[in-house]
Amino acid sequence: MPAVIDWKACDGCGASPEPPCVRVCPGDVVVKDFARGRSRLREPGECWDCYACVKVCPRNAIQVALPYALARRNGYLHLVEHSDRGVVWEIRWPDGTVQRVRRPAHVETFEEPERVAPDVYSGDGI
């Protein structure tokens, strides 16, 4: 399901020509509507459902509409916290109940690969 931008909460990050949600969108779907001073989805059907924009929005103005099969109508997934401690999602069910889910932060470290001397061929140059 594509992300949903709440135009009451979104201010397009002020004068920023490229708000964080626009910068992180891998599908180039989130754009800034300069006439209205808000961000929007250029074409919701092209959304990759990665929700990178949800995580970086400083105003918490972007949420996820849950699929009909999961929440029927009007169920939303809203980011509450995104920090080193983890991510907290709030699920707003259609009947009005609210559930919070905490997922631990996934921190991966990568070591520098071992440097190996290039192979040296001798002889016929193959």
C-alpha positions as CSV (number, residue, x, y, z in Angstrom):
1,M,0.0,0.0,0.0
2,P,1.4,3.4,-0.8
3,A,2.3,5.9,1.8
4,V,-0.3,8.6,2.6
5,I,0.8,12.2,3.2
6,D,-1.3,14.2,5.7
7,W,-1.5,17.6,4.1
8,K,-2.6,19.2,7.5
9,A,0.6,18.0,9.1
10,C,3.0,18.4,6.1
11,D,4.5,21.8,5.5
12,G,7.0,20.6,2.8
13,C,9.8,21.2,5.2
14,G,9.5,25.0,4.7
15,A,11.6,26.5,2.1
16,S,13.6,23.3,1.4
17,P,13.6,22.7,-2.3
18,E,14.1,18.9,-1.6
19,P,12.6,17.7,1.7
20,P,13.9,14.5,3.3
21,C,11.0,12.5,2.0
22,V,11.8,13.5,-1.6
23,R,15.5,12.8,-1.2
24,V,15.1,9.3,0.2
25,C,12.4,8.0,-2.2
26,P,14.2,5.3,-4.3
27,G,11.4,5.3,-6.9
28,D,11.4,9.1,-7.3
29,V,7.6,9.0,-6.4
30,V,7.6,11.6,-3.6
31,V,7.8,15.2,-5.0
32,K,7.4,18.6,-3.5
33,D,4.3,20.5,-4.7
34,F,5.7,24.1,-4.7
35,A,2.4,25.7,-5.5
36,R,0.9,24.2,-2.3
37,G,4.1,24.1,-0.2
38,R,3.6,20.4,0.5
39,S,5.0,17.0,-0.5
40,R,2.9,14.6,-2.4
41,L,3.1,11.3,-4.3
42,R,3.4,11.9,-8.0
43,E,1.7,8.6,-8.8
44,P,0.7,6.5,-5.8
45,G,0.6,3.3,-7.9
46,E,4.3,3.6,-8.4
47,C,5.1,3.6,-4.7
48,W,7.5,0.7,-3.8
49,D,6.1,0.4,-0.3
50,C,9.6,0.8,1.2
51,Y,8.3,3.5,3.6
52,A,11.6,5.3,3.7
53,C,9.7,8.6,3.5
54,V,7.7,7.6,6.6
55,K,10.8,7.1,8.6
56,V,12.5,10.4,7.7
57,C,9.6,12.8,7.9
58,P,10.4,15.3,10.7
59,R,6.7,16.2,11.0
60,N,5.3,12.6,11.2
61,A,3.1,13.6,8.3
62,I,3.4,10.4,6.4
63,Q,1.7,7.2,7.3
64,V,0.8,3.8,5.7
65,A,-2.7,2.8,4.8
66,L,-3.0,-0.8,5.8
67,P,-4.3,-3.2,3.1
68,Y,-8.0,-4.0,3.1
69,A,-7.4,-7.6,3.8
70,L,-5.6,-6.7,7.0
71,A,-7.6,-3.8,8.4
72,R,-10.7,-3.5,6.3
73,R,-11.2,0.3,5.8
74,N,-9.3,3.1,7.5
75,G,-6.6,1.2,9.2
76,Y,-3.2,3.1,9.4
77,L,0.3,2.4,10.4
78,H,2.0,5.5,11.8
79,L,5.6,5.9,12.8
80,V,6.0,7.0,16.4
81,E,9.7,6.7,17.1
82,H,12.7,6.0,15.0
83,S,16.0,6.0,16.9
84,D,19.0,3.9,17.8
85,R,16.8,2.0,20.3
86,G,14.5,0.8,17.5
87,V,11.4,1.7,15.6
88,V,7.9,2.1,17.2
89,W,4.9,1.8,15.0
90,E,1.4,2.7,16.0
91,I,-1.4,0.7,14.4
92,R,-4.7,2.6,14.3
93,W,-7.4,0.0,13.7
94,P,-10.7,0.9,12.0
95,D,-12.6,0.3,15.3
96,G,-10.6,3.0,17.0
97,T,-8.2,0.8,19.0
98,V,-4.5,1.7,18.9
99,Q,-1.7,-0.8,19.2
100,R,2.0,0.0,19.5
101,V,4.7,-2.3,18.2
102,R,8.4,-1.9,18.9
103,R,11.0,-3.4,16.5
104,P,14.6,-3.4,17.5
105,A,17.1,-1.3,15.6
106,H,19.1,-3.4,13.1
107,V,22.7,-2.2,13.3
108,E,25.1,-3.9,11.0
109,T,28.7,-3.3,10.8
110,F,30.8,-4.1,7.9
111,E,34.5,-4.7,8.1
112,E,36.9,-3.6,5.4
113,P,37.6,-6.5,3.1
114,E,41.0,-8.0,3.3
115,R,43.2,-6.6,0.6
116,V,44.8,-9.2,-1.5
117,A,47.7,-8.5,-3.8
118,P,46.7,-8.7,-7.5
119,D,47.5,-11.9,-9.3
120,V,50.7,-11.6,-11.3
121,Y,50.8,-13.7,-14.4
122,S,54.1,-14.6,-16.1
123,G,54.7,-16.2,-19.3
124,D,52.4,-15.8,-22.3
125,G,50.4,-12.8,-20.9
126,I,47.1,-14.8,-20.4
